[in-house]
Amino acid sequence: MAVDLELAPKTKRPAGEPCCEPVVYPDVDRDQAVRMAEIAKALGDPIRLQLVDVLRKHAGKVCVCELVPLFDVSQPTLSHHLKKLRDAGIVDSERRGLWAYYYVLPDALQELTAWLS
């Protein structure tokens, strides 16, 4: 038994015309999306995520010399990861002589937590 199906010709819509209306609109404005993406990108590395975890659990500022033994990377590599976190505004540091002491900026974590919840 043969069935003849007739397909309706596709109608072309003009370029740039939407095919349908959006169902949901973003609650995050562009500036906030850029900021959250910076934080997410900085935390996208396992070592950086662990560094933030160690720093946020520590009461006070942590010397980089205390952090080096916790990770299987060289001190310059660890400093690179800390710089990425600093550039993203997640941690900050204070110099004391030759050593740098790092700490988490609470506002950055509160900003991320508020957005995720």
N, C-alpha and C positions, 0 to 999 in steps of 0.2 A: 504494500500500500504506500503510495507516494503522497507526500504532503507538500503543497506549495506554500512556502512562507514568503510573504512580501515584506521587505524591509522598508521602512519609511526613510526617505532621504534625510541625511543629517543637515540640520540648519546651522549655518555658521553664524557665530555671534561676532560682533565687531571687536577688534583688538582692544584690550583693556576693560572690557565690560565683564563684570563678575558673572559667574554661572549660577551662583546662589548667594543668599545672605549668610553671614557668619552666625554660628549658633552661640558661640561664647566669645567674649572680648577679654583681652588681658587686663588684669588688675594692676600689673606692674607697669609703671611708666618707663620710658626709654632710659632716662638717667639711672633709675633704680636697677633696671635690667643690666645696664653696662657695669654698674658697681657689683651686683651679685655675680656676674660672669667673671669679673676680676678675682673675686674671692674664691669662686669655684675653681677657676683655673689654677690659682696658687695652691689650693688644697688638693688638687688633682694628682699630686705626687704622693706616694705612700710615706716617704721620709718626712715630707712637710706636714702631712697629717699627723704623724707620730710626734713631730716636734711641737706642734700646737698642743697636742694632748699632754705632753710632758710639761710644757710651760704653763698651761692653764691649771694643772694640778699642783704646781709648785707655789708655795706662798712666798711671793717676792720675786726678785730678779735672779736669773740663773746664768752663771758664767759659762761661756762657750766651752771652757775646759771641762766642765761637768757633763756637757752634752756629747762631746766627741766619743767617749767610751761606750755610749749607748747605741751607736750606729756603726755599721760595717762600711764606713766611707772615710775618706781622709778629711782632715780639718778644713782644707780649702773647699772641698765639695760641700761640707756641712755649712760653711759660711755662705756659699752660693745659695743654698736652700733658704737660709735665714734671710738673706738679702731679698729673695723673691717674696718671702712672707712680709718683710718690711715694706717693700715696694707696693704690695697689695693693701697695706694698712692693717694687717692682722697682728703683727708684733712690732715692737720698737726695741731700741737698745740704748744702753748708756755705757760710755767708756769710763773705765777706771784704770789708768795706767796703760799697760799693754793689752788688757783683757776687755772684752765686750760682754756686758750682762744683758740678757734678753728677757722680755716679759710680754705677755699677751695684752693687747688693747681690748678691754672688756666691751667697748661699744661695737667693735667689729663683730664679735661673736654674738652679741645681742641682736645686731642687725640681721645676721644670718639666721639666727634662731627664730626671730619674729617672722621672717619671710617664709621659712620652712613650715611654720605651724599654722 
